[in-house]
Amino acid sequence: MSIIDKFGTVVGQKAMTDPEKARQLLLTGYRLQAQRLKFFPDKTLPSSGQYVARVVMNNMIQALSQPENAAMVSIFVPGELLTAAGLTPYSVEALSCFLAGTKCEQPFLHQTEEEGFPETMCSYHRVFLGSALTGLVSCPKCMIYTNLACDGNMMTFPYLKQKYQLPGFYIDVPYEKNEDSVKYVAGQLRQLKEFLEEITGHFISEQAVEEAVENSRKAAANYKQQLLLRKEHDPVTTLTNELYSIFMCHLLAGSESAVKYTQLLLEDVKKAPKGEGLHLLWMHIMPFLQKPVKDVFNYSQNVHISACDFVADGFREMQASDPYEALAEKMVYCIYNGSIEQRVQLSRELAETTQADGGILFAHWGCKNTIGASSLIKSSLEASGLPTLILDGDGCNPANTSDGQVSTRLQAYLEMLRELEQERRIHAHDSLRL
């Protein structure tokens, strides 16, 4: 058993009897990790990878240690307004990833089962619920959630809101993607600003909102620029760092940290050489704990993640001049809202931009949105010429995954792509001879 396994076991056991002590143990571990990231960063990673690891770790420490200044949010809540309000956001996905990475998720999963939540529910939500129900996570200042993308939101947040009598704000995002929907959501976001002012007791200036939105525009522009360079440049990465990018473009959207991260990423991509081997488009969330997937992608010089649709959608360029309508655009036109056609279209564009050899759609356990659409996405992408693998697994509960099956399917898919690449090279060589 590793040190992390032992630490996670102690935290999980202690959370059932003394949640305050468990939280302090958890924070001690995270603070030590933050110091290691600061003074002994992973030099294998480029500057952007080192930086984003520090930022996300510090965000989680702040959320857990200062709940009175934190907001519990679903992942698609506009981080820009939280930035303007000076609140630290933490989400279902972020907290559950950290707990799973600490190897203490199982007691919280069992806790939700005892509370009556189904095993088929998304494991991110189950881990999060369990940590809240045990008291490991203190009550935050407020909660903000939306119906966007994940049906688990509509169980987790109303349940905790009622159980702990938390002040909450719900953002309703219509299925239809049009101007009326944008204006409808923008109206709710103006109300959200008023809600945050009431909760915090602090006035939020329109200038602060505009500055946060402008930071998002800068970050989106940087991200788009580095995407255009990806077909010629491959910086070293890991699944964990790609996951951090998801948190940056959502939870920390509008922050100076997001701008700095994308600036560093752009510079790192410019400096990175063209990698040998395969270049892949990743779709959906990252199974950062699954060993056979980590073994393939982490620090690889032969298999590269050139783009991720979840991240690219989060760093979406906003057209509206009004800051609230700009934020509403991101929510209404999010690829996880409405028909799957938008997910397919973005994937095609990313694959073309980065000249990807193939795509991997991660079908996370309990994510009905993705699992239900996976076959349609695969067939649509393959019809356009992008070989696509549906990789079944669980993003934060290793008990729901068979490493052997994942390894077999992933290796077979990569071998197929290598054979296709070899055939293309032979065909190109023969064409030149003719």
ABEGO torsion letter per residue (X at the ends): XBAAAAAAAAAAAAAAABAAAAAAAAAAAAAAAAAAAAABBBAABBAAAAAAAAAAAAAAAAAAABAAABBBBBAABBAAAAAAAGBBBBBAAAAAAAAAAAGAAAAAAAAAAAAGBBAABBAAAAAAAAAAAAGABBBBABBBBBABGBAAAAAAAAAAAAAAGBBBBBBBBBABBBAAAAAAAAAAAAAAAAAAAAAAGBBBBAAAAAAAAAAAAAAAAAAAAAAAAAAABBBBBBAAAAAAAAAAAAAABGBAAAAAAAAAAAAAAAABBBBBEBBBBBBEBBBAABAAAAAAABGBAABBBABBAAAAAAABBBABABAAAAAAAAAAABAABEBAAAAAAAAAAAAAAAGBABBBBBBBBGBAAAAAAAAAAAAAAAAAGBBBBBBBEBAABAAABBAAAAAAAAAAAAAAAAAAAAAAAAAAAAAAAX
